[in-house]
């Protein structure tokens, strides 16, 4: 094997890259799965709590919640990508040269996973920013200098903060996908 491709017999370098792909794929999958489940449960709880409290301005049902849900969808795709590409490429790299992927094919797969993670992280950040902006406006409208607002829909509800937590979890999970992809690119270029 040479430094420019994966052809030839399995060398220690190819075996190390194969192991890195498998390990990174599985670690990325499990980290993202745990954070996705926690975020999903938190969002469901926030929406349910907001509806039971009768709050029409619950951020879980607004633009911020929708962006966070789209970020969760991209996270689901990232988990699929980790297993179907990273782990699969690791297995193929560790096998004989007839099924071994080309280096350019593996790098292209990593770049695609990286781009999906970046888009998902951007959407989750925009969702979190929208939610935080709504919470700041609620906080400012609660009362200043002795004036106390009596409209309960303008108070920050506990369900509002759960949506922020879900968004932050999605951002962290997307960050894990980005780190995984960058680490794999680094391993391939050694």
TITORDREN-899044 format. One record per residue (C-alpha): residue in one letter; x, y, z. Coordinates in steps of 0.1 Angstrom, whole numbers, padded with zeros to 4 digits, always signed. Each point is the difference from the previous one (the first is absolute). Layout:
% TITORDREN-899044
aXYZ/...
END
This chain:
% TITORDREN-899044
x+0000+0000+0000/x+0011+0035-0007/x-0010+0033+0016/x-0022+0010-0029/x-0025-0029+0001/x-0013-0031+0015/x+0010-0025-0026/x+0023-0029+0007/x+0002-0024+0029/x-0013+0011+0034/x+0028+0019+0017/x+0001+0011+0036/x-0010+0035-0012/x-0030-0012-0018/x-0010-0022+0029/x+0003+0030+0023/x-0021+0021-0022/x-0026-0028-0003/x-0001-0002+0038/x-0003+0038+0003/x-0030-0001-0024/x-0018-0028+0019/x+0007+0015+0034/x-0009+0035-0010/x-0032-0011-0017/x-0012-0019+0031/x+0010+0027+0025/x-0016+0027-0022/x-0031-0021-0003/x-0005-0006+0037/x+0008+0036+0011/x-0024+0013-0025/x-0027-0026+0008/x+0001+0008+0037/x-0002+0038-0006/x-0027-0005-0026/x-0022-0020+0024/x+0005+0025+0028/x-0008+0029-0023/x-0031-0017-0014/x-0014-0009+0034/x+0008+0036+0013/x-0018+0015-0030/x-0030-0023+0004/x-0002+0009+0036/x+0003+0038-0007/x-0027-0001-0026/x-0023-0021+0022/x+0007+0022+0031/x-0006+0032-0021/x-0033-0013-0012/x-0012-0011+0034/x+0009+0034+0014/x-0019+0017-0028/x+0029+0022-0010/x-0005+0011-0036/x+0036+0014-0002/x+0019-0032+0008/x+0032+0000-0021/x-0003-0037-0005/x-0028+0006-0025/x+0016+0030-0017/x+0028+0004-0026/x+0027-0008+0026/x-0016-0034+0007/x-0005-0007-0037/x+0037+0007-0007/x+0010-0022+0029/x-0022-0028-0013/x+0016+0004-0035/x+0034-0002+0017/x-0011-0032+0017/x-0010-0014-0034/x+0035+0007-0013/x+0014-0016+0031/x-0020-0031-0009/x+0016+0001-0034/x+0035+0004+0016/x-0005-0031+0021/x-0010-0019-0031/x+0031+0014-0018/x+0023-0010+0029/x-0011-0036-0003/x-0006-0003-0037/x+0032+0018-0011/x+0026+0003+0028/x-0005-0035+0015/x-0005-0016-0034/x+0031+0017-0015/x+0020-0012+0031/x-0011-0036-0007/x+0007+0003-0037/x+0035+0015+0007/x+0008-0029+0022/x-0009-0025-0026/x+0017-0010-0033/x+0009+0025-0027/x-0029-0009-0023/x-0026+0015+0023/x+0022+0028+0015/x-0013+0035-0008/x+0022+0025-0017/x+0014+0027+0022/x-0018+0027-0020/x-0033-0018+0006/x+0006-0002+0038/x+0010+0037+0001/x-0032+0009-0019/x-0021-0019+0024/x+0016+0017+0030/x-0005+0034-0016/x-0036-0006-0007/x-0006-0011+0037/x+0019+0031+0010/x-0022+0023-0021/x-0032-0016+0013/x+0012+0005+0036/x+0008+0036-0007/x-0034+0007-0015/x-0017-0018+0029/x+0021+0020+0025/x-0009+0033-0018/x-0037-0008+0002/x+0002-0010+0036/x+0019+0032+0009/x-0026+0021-0019/x-0027-0018+0019/x+0017+0006+0033/x+0006+0037-0009/x-0037+0003-0008/x-0011-0016+0032/x+0024+0021+0021/x-0012+0031-0017/x-0036-0008+0009/x+0010-0007+0036/x+0019+0033+0002/x-0031+0018-0013/x-0022-0018+0026/x+0025+0009+0028/x+0000+0036-0010/x-0038+0001-0001/x-0004-0015+0034/x+0003+0033+0018/x+0025+0027+0006/x+0003+0026+0029/x-0030-0010+0021/x-0023-0008-0030/x-0011-0036+0001/x-0016-0016-0030/x-0030-0021+0008/x-0003-0018-0033/x+0012-0036+0007/x+0008-0007-0037/x+0028+0026+0003/x+0018-0017+0028/x+0028-0025-0007/x-0014-0034+0006/x+0022-0031+0009/x-0010-0016-0033/x+0017+0029-0018/x+0033-0008+0015/x-0003-0037-0010/x-0001+0010-0037/x+0033+0019+0005/x+0015-0032+0016/x-0011-0021-0029/x+0015+0025-0025/x+0033+0000+0019/x+0000-0039+0000/x-0005+0000-0038/x+0029+0025-0004/x+0022-0022+0021/x-0009-0032-0020/x+0006+0018-0033/x+0034+0011+0015/x+0008-0036+0007/x-0007-0008-0037/x+0023+0028-0011/x+0028-0011+0023/x-0003-0036-0012/x+0002+0011-0037/x+0029+0023+0006/x+0019-0027+0020/x-0005-0025-0028/x+0013+0025-0025/x+0030+0005+0022/x+0006-0037+0003/x-0002-0005-0038/x+0026+0028-0006/x+0027-0013+0023/
END
